[in-house]
Amino acid sequence: NTEWTMNNLVNRIDTIAEGDGWKEERTGLHEREFVETRRHWFSTKVAHNTNGGVNVLNLVEGDQAIVESPTNSFEPFIVNYAETFIIPASVGEYTIRPYGNSIGKTIATIKAYVRN
C-alpha cells in the first residue's frame, strides 16, 4: 500500500542539528537497518567523532575537502569529489573542511556508521 511504502521505504530526510556554517541531516534509512547515514553540509571546519565505531564517508558535493586530526593522530589528507574514505574507530575526534576550489563554498559528505 502507498501509505506503508511512504512511511517505511521512501527516503525521508530530517535535519537533526545545525549551526553557523553547517547542517547535519539523517538521510532516512529504515529504523530496522543496522547502519545510520548522515549527510553533512558545511562551508567551514566541522568536528566529527567516531564514537568508538568506524566511519565511512564520501564527498558528495564540492571539489575537495581536507580531513584533519586535532590531536595529530594521522596526517591531514585531501579528499576529492566522489571519493570514499574511512576513519578508523580509534581516531575519535576529526575535522573536515572545504579545501582548494571548495573554500568559501558549501560542500557535503555522506557518513555511514553502525548504529549503537
C-alpha positions as CSV (number, residue, x, y, z in Angstrom):
1,N,0.0,0.0,0.0
2,T,1.1,3.5,-0.7
3,E,1.0,4.8,2.8
4,W,3.1,2.0,4.2
5,T,5.6,2.5,1.4
6,M,5.9,6.2,2.0
7,N,6.3,5.7,5.8
8,N,8.8,2.8,5.6
9,L,10.6,2.7,2.3
10,V,10.8,6.2,0.8
11,N,13.9,8.1,1.9
12,R,12.9,10.7,4.4
13,I,15.5,13.4,5.2
14,D,15.4,15.2,8.5
15,T,17.6,18.0,9.8
16,I,18.8,16.9,13.2
17,A,21.4,19.6,14.0
18,E,22.7,22.8,12.5
19,G,25.0,25.7,13.4
20,D,27.0,28.5,11.8
21,G,28.2,27.2,8.5
22,W,27.0,23.6,8.9
23,K,23.9,21.3,8.9
24,E,23.5,17.6,9.7
25,E,20.7,15.5,8.2
26,R,19.5,12.0,8.8
27,T,19.0,10.5,5.4
28,G,16.2,8.2,6.2
29,L,17.3,4.6,6.4
30,H,14.6,2.4,8.0
31,E,14.9,2.0,11.8
32,R,15.5,-1.7,11.3
33,E,18.6,-1.1,9.3
34,F,21.8,-1.5,11.4
35,V,23.6,1.3,9.5
36,E,23.0,5.0,10.2
37,T,23.6,7.5,7.4
38,R,24.1,11.2,7.9
39,R,24.6,14.0,5.3
40,H,26.7,17.0,6.4
41,W,26.5,20.3,4.6
42,F,29.3,22.7,5.5
43,S,31.2,25.8,4.5
44,T,33.6,25.9,7.5
45,K,35.5,23.4,9.6
46,V,33.2,20.8,11.2
47,A,34.0,18.5,14.1
48,H,33.2,14.8,13.9
49,N,33.8,11.9,16.4
50,T,33.8,8.2,15.6
51,N,32.3,7.4,19.0
52,G,34.1,4.1,19.0
53,G,32.9,2.9,15.6
54,V,34.4,3.1,12.1
55,N,33.1,5.9,9.9
56,V,32.8,5.6,6.1
57,L,32.4,8.8,4.3
58,N,32.1,10.1,0.7
59,L,32.4,13.7,-0.6
60,V,29.1,14.1,-2.4
61,E,29.1,17.8,-3.1
62,G,32.1,20.1,-3.8
63,D,35.5,19.6,-5.4
64,Q,37.8,19.0,-2.4
65,A,37.8,18.7,1.4
66,I,40.6,18.2,3.9
67,V,40.3,15.8,6.8
68,E,42.4,16.6,9.9
69,S,43.1,15.3,13.4
70,P,43.0,17.9,16.2
71,T,45.3,15.5,18.1
72,N,47.6,14.7,15.2
73,S,46.6,11.0,15.3
74,F,47.0,11.0,11.5
75,E,48.4,13.2,8.7
76,P,45.9,15.5,7.1
77,F,44.6,14.2,3.8
78,I,42.7,15.7,0.9
79,V,39.5,14.1,-0.5
80,N,38.2,14.8,-4.0
81,Y,34.6,14.7,-5.2
82,A,33.1,11.2,-5.2
83,E,36.0,9.7,-3.2
84,T,35.2,7.4,-0.3
85,F,37.4,7.4,2.8
86,I,37.4,5.5,6.1
87,I,38.1,6.9,9.6
88,P,39.1,4.1,12.0
89,A,37.2,3.8,15.3
90,S,40.4,4.5,17.2
91,V,40.7,8.0,15.8
92,G,38.0,9.5,17.9
93,E,37.8,13.3,17.0
94,Y,38.5,14.5,13.5
95,T,37.5,17.6,11.4
96,I,36.6,18.1,7.8
97,R,36.6,21.5,6.0
98,P,36.4,22.8,2.4
99,Y,39.8,22.8,0.6
100,G,41.2,24.2,-2.7
101,N,38.4,25.3,-5.1
102,S,35.8,24.5,-2.5
103,I,37.0,27.1,0.0
104,G,34.1,29.6,0.5
105,K,31.5,27.2,-0.9
106,T,29.1,24.8,0.8
107,I,30.1,21.2,0.3
108,A,28.7,17.9,1.6
109,T,29.7,14.5,2.8
110,I,27.6,11.4,3.5
111,K,28.7,9.4,6.5
112,A,27.8,5.8,7.4
113,Y,28.3,4.0,10.6
114,V,26.9,1.1,12.6
115,R,24.2,2.2,15.0
116,N,24.7,1.7,18.7
